[in-house]
Amino acid sequence: MIAPAAYAAPAAGSRAGTDAPAWVLVESLADAAPRWVLAEGTRPRRFTRLSRTRIAGSATVSRQLPALLERVITSGQRQVLAVSRPSGGGMRVVAVPVLGPDQTVCAVHVWSGPPQSAVPALPEVGVWAWVAADGGFVGTTCKLEHLLDSGADAATTRALPDLMRHFERIEDQPGLLGLFAETTAEPRLWSGTAVTAGVSSGRRRHVSIAACGSGRGRERTVRAVVHDIGASCPVPAPALATRLIQAVPIPPDHAVGLVDLRTGLVHEWISQGSPPLNRWLRDVPVVHPRDVAGLACVRKRLLSGDDTAHSQWRMRWGVADWFSVHARWSVLTRGEAPQAMLDVRLGVRHACQRNVPGEQSRLEAV
């Protein structure tokens, strides 16, 4: 049985209320049940039970919901169920899949009401999917791009820092990043709220994120379901730390980012630096194969207790010339998902070397 980490208990009275029947959002991020509720109408839920929602208020409907959910998850198709109640009258149950960028069903919208009732409009729910074998890139859906206010009109593929720059802040961000680590093959769930940065139009949104990490090595995946909770939880004002980071002066020839020490993933850039370092925001460079082991040693020293380290390595994009970068590593947090600040500056270019034996196709770990 897959259970989420401990979070705040669900609000009392979640089955009560006077509002009209609303869509319930149920996650299907793991391969097997149980399935947990992420939202009921505009109200966010942190992995609560389907039996505590209003649509499960009828015992006849409640008994049939698990099988209905699994049919939607298996088929990837909308399902409609007519239910007769012993007290008389009928109920209609509608279930609609939420597809990820790889067409995996990551969640299901569920609604029930009298047959003559109009089915309400579906809430907007976005999905992202990260697969280790893809070299650090994240696939998104069109609805996620809209929620992020990215300006993109269609689903796309983003480097992890390019995705993270669309969030002003994420609750328990180290916990989310911990899903990317190769700790266990068993699925692990995470939930938290976030505020989007409003990159395109300036509109900030308050969203809820539910994510699941599973698999080992190149088979590891992290999928996340994102939905707007602004109707129930107004967007908070920008945090003082966010304003401070934006105001800190950084030399123009330096790129400053955040790196997860366990996975080696650079997931956020505070300053992009000058060309070609600024490409790192949207693309993942190739590290020279002779430098990969040295970088792994730096991370190992920092994980073992060192607070700072210096390193130098060669990298490039595509088949361009190799160039050197110099970096200072400073540990920021330890614990489940240790993080470090990476201060990078450009070194020198090297003569173009093609077809280097053992070259990594992408920077999987710095």
C-alpha positions, 0 to 999 in steps of 0.5 A: 500500500502506497501512503503519502508522507505525513501532512496536516489532517484534512479539514473537518466537515469536508463532506458537508457544505451547501455548495452545489456538487463539484468536481473532485480531483483524484490522483493516479500518480502511482501504478496502484491504489489507493487513490487520494483526493487532491481537490474538492471543488475549489478547496485543496486537499492533501491526499485525503480519502475519496470516502470523505468527499460529498460525491461519496455521500451515497453508499451506492455511489461510493461502492462503485467509485474505485472500479470506475476510477480504475477503468478511466486510468486503464482506458484513458477515456471518459466514463459515465455511470448511471446509478440507481439508489434504493431510496429512489431516483438515480445518480449520474457519475462522470469521470474524466482523465487528466493526461500527462505529456506522455499520455499517462493518466495522472489524475481523474476528475469525478463528479456526480449528480442527478441525471438532469443536472448540468455537468459543470465545466472542468477545472484546469489541471496541468501535469509535468513529467520528468524521466531521468533517461531524458537527461534532465528535461521535463515534459509539460502539458498545455494546461500547465503552461497556461497555469504557469503563465509561461506564454507558451501556447502548447505543451513543450519540453523544458530543462528543470531550471527553465520549469522552476523559474516559473515558480516564485516559491514552493512550499517544502521545495527540498521535499519535492527535489528529494523525489528526484533522488535515487533513494528507492524504487517504491513510489513516494508521494509529496504535496505542497503549495506554490506561487507562480512567478507570472513570467509572461503577463505578471499574473501570479497564481497560488497553486497546489502541487501533488507529485510522485517519484518512482523507479531507479537510475535511468528509469526514475520518473517524477510526475506532478499534478498542478491546479489553481487554488486561488479561489480558496487560498488567495495569492500571498504577497511576495516573501521578503527572501524572494525580494532580497534574492532579486536585489542582491548584486551578482557580477555579470560574468557569474551564473549563480544557481541551486544544485541538489547534491544527491542527484547533481541536478541544477534546478534553479538559476538565480542569475543566468550569467553571460553567454554561453552560460545563460544557455544553461537555463533552457538546455542541459550541457554535456560534461567532458567525460574526463571531468565527470568523476571529479564532479562526483567527488566534489559532491561526495565531499560536500555530502560528507560534511564539507561546507564549501568546495571549488572545482573546474570542468569542461563542458559544451552544448552540442558539438561546439568547442569545449570551454572551462568553467570554474565554480564555488560550491556552498552548502545551504541545507542538509537533511533529506535533500541537501542543497548547495549554491553553485557560483559559476564563471567562465574559463577558457575555450578548448580546441574542438574535440569530436567523438570523445569516447564515453561522452555523456549525451547530457549533463545528468549530474554536475 
